[in-house]
Amino acid sequence: MATDTIHSRTSTGDQAQTIRTLLDTAAAAINTHHAAVLSSVIAMKEANLHRTAFGYSALRDLLLSQFDFTHRTASDIAAIARLSSKFRALVEAAVSGRARIDQVAYAVRQLDRTPAMRLFTLTPSDPPWPPPSTPRSCARPLST
């Protein structure tokens, strides 16, 4: 009986790892496809094809009615494409697959809300500080 319990735990662990691997592979494939779709939609927007060739003024409406995207995915892709000229670094992260579409869509929507945030995203940042594990020298020893 004890061996049955150990065997079931082992096989459950193996089964969980197999399912995890399958889900990770599927999620990576979906994110890759979303990045490719975003790239195409940005190209469509820049060439104004959504209006001239497809007859839609809104990218989201085009994606919902002509293609089989969910409402959320279509909204996220359309938001990023619409704001692609303002937030180039975020768009590059989404198109390259380094960032998920939903996360980038949230970021561009939030940043677009105020002019100050749009300006802040264009401001170059200082180089990062060294990590705390880096030895530093002090001018004088610290007293206790």
C-alpha positions in Angstrom: 0.0 0.0 0.0 2.8 2.4 0.8 4.5 1.6 -2.5 1.2 2.4 -4.3 1.2 5.9 -2.7 4.8 6.5 -3.6 4.2 5.3 -7.2 1.1 7.5 -7.6 3.0 10.5 -6.3 5.9 9.9 -8.7 3.6 9.3 -11.7 1.6 12.4 -10.8 4.8 14.5 -10.6 5.9 13.1 -14.0 2.4 13.8 -15.4 2.4 17.4 -14.0 5.9 18.0 -15.6 4.7 16.7 -19.0 1.6 18.9 -18.8 3.7 21.9 -17.8 6.0 21.4 -20.7 3.1 21.1 -23.1 1.5 24.3 -21.7 4.8 26.2 -21.8 5.3 25.2 -25.5 1.7 26.2 -26.4 2.0 29.6 -24.6 5.3 30.3 -26.3 3.7 29.5 -29.7 0.7 31.7 -29.0 2.9 34.6 -27.9 5.0 34.2 -31.1 1.8 34.3 -33.2 0.5 37.3 -31.4 3.8 39.1 -32.0 3.6 38.2 -35.8 0.0 39.5 -35.9 1.0 42.7 -34.1 3.7 43.3 -36.7 1.3 42.8 -39.5 -1.4 45.1 -38.0 1.2 47.8 -37.4 2.2 47.5 -41.1 -1.4 47.7 -42.1 -2.0 50.8 -39.9 1.1 52.6 -41.3 0.0 51.9 -44.9 -3.6 52.9 -43.9 -4.8 49.6 -45.4 -7.4 49.1 -42.7 -9.3 52.0 -44.3 -8.4 51.8 -47.9 -8.4 48.0 -48.5 -10.6 46.7 -45.8 -13.0 49.6 -45.2 -12.7 49.9 -41.4 -11.7 53.0 -39.5 -10.9 51.1 -36.3 -8.3 48.4 -36.2 -10.1 46.6 -33.4 -13.4 46.4 -35.4 -11.5 45.0 -38.3 -9.8 42.3 -36.2 -13.0 41.3 -34.6 -15.2 41.2 -37.7 -12.9 39.9 -40.4 -10.6 37.6 -38.3 -11.3 35.1 -35.5 -9.7 37.0 -32.6 -11.1 37.3 -29.1 -12.3 40.7 -28.1 -9.4 41.1 -25.6 -6.7 40.1 -28.0 -8.1 42.3 -30.8 -8.3 45.2 -28.4 -4.8 44.7 -27.1 -3.3 44.4 -30.6 -5.2 47.4 -31.9 -4.2 49.6 -28.9 -0.5 48.8 -29.4 -0.7 49.3 -33.2 -2.6 52.6 -32.7 0.1 53.9 -30.3 3.1 52.3 -32.0 4.6 55.6 -33.2 4.6 57.0 -29.6 6.0 54.1 -27.7 8.6 52.5 -30.0 10.6 50.7 -27.3 7.5 49.0 -25.9 6.3 48.1 -29.4 9.7 46.6 -30.2 9.5 44.5 -27.1 6.1 43.2 -28.1 7.0 42.5 -31.7 10.2 40.8 -30.8 8.4 38.5 -28.4 10.4 39.8 -25.3 7.1 41.1 -23.8 3.6 39.7 -23.9 1.0 41.6 -25.9 -1.4 42.1 -23.0 1.4 43.6 -20.8 2.5 46.0 -23.5 -1.1 47.0 -24.3 -1.7 47.8 -20.6 1.5 49.8 -20.5 0.8 51.9 -23.6 -2.7 52.6 -22.5 -1.6 53.8 -19.1 1.3 55.9 -20.5 -1.0 57.5 -23.1 -3.3 58.8 -20.5 -1.3 61.9 -19.7 1.1 64.1 -21.7 3.6 64.0 -18.9 3.9 60.2 -19.0 4.3 60.3 -22.8 7.2 62.8 -22.4 8.7 60.7 -19.6 8.9 57.6 -21.8 11.0 59.6 -24.3 13.5 60.8 -21.6 16.7 58.8 -21.6 17.4 57.2 -18.3 20.6 57.2 -16.3 22.7 54.0 -16.3 21.7 51.6 -13.5 23.4 51.7 -10.2 25.8 48.8 -9.4 24.3 46.0 -7.4 24.8 46.1 -3.6 27.0 43.0 -3.8 29.7 45.1 -5.5 32.5 46.0 -3.1 32.7 49.7 -2.5 35.3 51.8 -0.7 34.4 54.3 1.9 36.2 57.5 2.6 36.2 56.6 6.4 35.2 53.6 8.4 31.7 53.5 9.8 31.6 54.0 13.5 29.2 52.0 15.7 
